[in-house]
Each structure stands twice: as C-alpha cells, then as structure tokens.
Amino acid sequence: MSLLHEAIIAEKYGLRLTVEQMGEALSLKPQTIYNKIAKDEFKVRTYVDGGKRFADYRDLAAYLDSCRAGIQV
C-alpha cells in the first residue's frame, strides 16, 4: 500500500471522508456513490456514524492503489 496516497488523502480530507469528499476524490457524484453502495458495488469500505456515511482514508488509499496496480479490491 502506498503511504503517499494515505498522506495525500489525510492531508486534504482528514482521517475520514464524507460521501461528498469521496466523490471529489474519485470524480463521482455523491448520488452515484450512494447508488453503488445500495447495490453493493462500491469498492471502498464505508460505515455509518451519527446517521452520516464515511470512509476511512486508508480504505480509499487502498482502493486507489488497487486501481493503479490493475487489481480490484
């Protein structure tokens, strides 16, 4: 896993990302992310806290690494 991806994401977004931030990082609209989550097609692990959905910065970094390597997580 690339520590560089982790560092860049954590610096820009913090330790957890909202759906809107994930959309910005992945060039997806938030509704697209919600739709993929509902269909169990979203490749980044997410969780709900206080009624809002988030992703850990390390999970997003791992996903980006897998895309770069041609491997889907």
Protein Blocks (a to p, Z undefined) as FASTA:
>chain_A
ZZklmmmmmmmnojbdcfklmmmmnopafklmmmmmmnopafbdcddeehiacddfklmm
mmmmmmmnopaZZ
